[in-house]
Amino acid sequence: NDLQYLISKCVDRRKADYAVITGVQIHNWAKAGSKAPTMEYIMPAKAFMARESPTGSTPYNGGTEGCCGNLTRLTGADSFWDAPLDFPSGALLKAFTFYAADADAALDMAMFVFERCQPEAGGLSTSTTIATATTTATGNQAVVAAVAPNVTVNNRTCSYMTRVRFDGTTTQTLQKIRARWSRQVSPAPAVASF
């Protein structure tokens, strides 16, 4: 209730829509003794938005597995859901884990991670798929998609997003996506530079 009160003081809901998105930042999944700190970002399923469809909005619910924080497509023509990703510049993207519940062996779910870049002076944008994963069986799944080669985040000219595709309705649930990345640590100079 406190959060809703504060938002009501900042946002005029008659003039603008808003969303509150939270994730969990977890760090140091590296092996003991590793010098490079590593991080994980857990992206909740509700951070995803359906792409606009000419047939109208795509209904969804909290999922057929679990509750409320999950995402299941109910009906509608649009099967793609997108979410932005936010990492610090210079971070090294290593892997993404796609958590899903799939009850239909004939229809899959898929995850894609994109890097979209545009030159600083303007010009044509490029879009590169840097990771993909697909459910291949039924039940709860955690499918890992390695970023190979690892990608260095460049927020100056690029943005990052993930997309999930639901091939079915009501039988497939997105639970979350976890991103693994590390900070790049420069070695100390051989000679002091001051």
HUBEL-V615208 format. One record per residue. N is the residue number from 1. RES is the residue in one letter. PSI is psi as a letter, one per 30 degrees, with the letter a starting at -180 (NA if undefined). OMEGA is omega in radians with two decimals (* if undefined). Layout:
# HUBEL-V615208
[[N	RES	PSI	OMEGA] [N	RES	PSI	OMEGA]]
This chain:
# HUBEL-V615208
[[1	N	e	3.12] [2	D	e	-3.14] [3	L	e	3.11] [4	Q	e	3.11] [5	Y	e	-3.13] [6	L	e	3.12] [7	I	e	-3.13] [8	S	f	3.11] [9	K	f	-3.09] [10	C	f	-3.02] [11	V	k	3.03] [12	D	j	-3.04] [13	R	f	3.06] [14	R	f	-3.08] [15	K	f	-3.05] [16	A	k	2.99] [17	D	l	3.10] [18	Y	l	3.06] [19	A	k	3.03] [20	V	j	-3.08] [21	I	k	3.07] [22	T	l	3.05] [23	G	l	-3.14] [24	V	k	3.10] [25	Q	k	3.13] [26	I	k	-3.14] [27	H	l	3.10] [28	N	i	2.99] [29	W	g	-3.11] [30	A	l	3.09] [31	K	l	3.12] [32	A	k	3.13] [33	G	f	3.13] [34	S	k	-3.11] [35	K	f	-3.10] [36	A	j	3.07] [37	P	k	-3.14] [38	T	l	-3.06] [39	M	l	2.99] [40	E	k	3.04] [41	Y	k	3.11] [42	I	j	3.13] [43	M	j	3.14] [44	P	l	-3.11] [45	A	e	-3.09] [46	K	f	3.05] [47	A	f	-3.10] [48	F	k	3.09] [49	M	k	3.08] [50	A	k	3.04] [51	R	k	-3.13] [52	E	k	-3.13] [53	S	k	3.10] [54	P	f	-3.13] [55	T	g	3.12] [56	G	a	-3.07] [57	S	l	3.14] [58	T	j	-3.14] [59	P	k	3.10] [60	Y	l	3.02] [61	N	a	-3.06] [62	G	g	3.06] [63	G	l	3.09] [64	T	f	3.10] [65	E	k	3.14] [66	G	b	-3.12] [67	C	l	2.80] [68	C	e	-3.11] [69	G	f	-3.12] [70	N	l	-3.08] [71	L	k	3.07] [72	T	k	3.07] [73	R	k	-3.12] [74	L	e	-3.12] [75	T	a	3.06] [76	G	l	-3.07] [77	A	f	-3.05] [78	D	k	-3.10] [79	S	g	-3.11] [80	F	k	3.09] [81	W	k	-3.04] [82	D	l	3.04] [83	A	k	3.08] [84	P	l	3.06] [85	L	k	-3.10] [86	D	j	3.11] [87	F	l	3.08] [88	P	k	3.08] [89	S	k	3.13] [90	G	f	3.11] [91	A	k	3.14] [92	L	j	-3.13] [93	L	k	-3.04] [94	K	e	-3.08] [95	A	l	3.05] [96	F	k	3.08] [97	T	k	-3.05] [98	F	j	-3.13] [99	Y	k	-3.08] [100	A	l	2.98] [101	A	k	-3.09] [102	D	j	-3.11] [103	A	g	-3.08] [104	D	j	-3.11] [105	A	f	-3.09] [106	A	f	-3.10] [107	L	k	-3.08] [108	D	l	2.93] [109	M	l	3.13] [110	A	l	3.09] [111	M	k	3.09] [112	F	k	3.05] [113	V	k	-3.07] [114	F	k	2.93] [115	E	k	-3.14] [116	R	k	-3.04] [117	C	l	3.06] [118	Q	k	3.13] [119	P	k	-3.13] [120	E	e	-3.12] [121	A	g	-3.10] [122	G	l	-3.13] [123	G	a	-3.08] [124	L	k	3.07] [125	S	l	3.01] [126	T	k	3.10] [127	S	k	-3.11] [128	T	k	3.03] [129	T	j	-3.08] [130	I	f	3.07] [131	A	k	3.05] [132	T	l	3.06] [133	A	k	-3.12] [134	T	k	3.02] [135	T	k	-3.08] [136	T	f	-3.11] [137	A	a	3.08] [138	T	l	3.13] [139	G	a	3.10] [140	N	k	-3.07] [141	Q	k	3.01] [142	A	j	-3.05] [143	V	k	-3.09] [144	V	k	3.06] [145	A	j	3.13] [146	A	k	3.03] [147	V	j	-3.07] [148	A	j	-0.07] [149	P	l	3.11] [150	N	k	-3.11] [151	V	k	3.06] [152	T	k	-3.09] [153	V	k	3.12] [154	N	i	-3.10] [155	N	f	-3.12] [156	R	e	-3.10] [157	T	f	-3.06] [158	C	l	2.98] [159	S	l	-3.04] [160	Y	k	3.14] [161	M	l	3.04] [162	T	k	-3.13] [163	R	k	3.05] [164	V	k	3.12] [165	R	k	3.05] [166	F	j	3.08] [167	D	f	3.14] [168	G	a	3.06] [169	T	l	3.07] [170	T	f	-3.10] [171	T	g	-3.08] [172	Q	k	-3.08] [173	T	k	2.99] [174	L	k	-3.13] [175	Q	e	3.10] [176	K	l	3.00] [177	I	k	3.12] [178	R	k	3.09] [179	A	k	3.06] [180	R	k	-3.13] [181	W	l	3.10] [182	S	l	3.02] [183	R	k	3.09] [184	Q	k	-3.10] [185	V	j	3.14] [186	S	k	3.09] [187	P	l	3.11] [188	A	k	3.12] [189	P	k	3.13] [190	A	e	-3.13] [191	V	k	3.09] [192	A	k	-3.08] [193	S	g	3.13] [194	F	NA	*]]
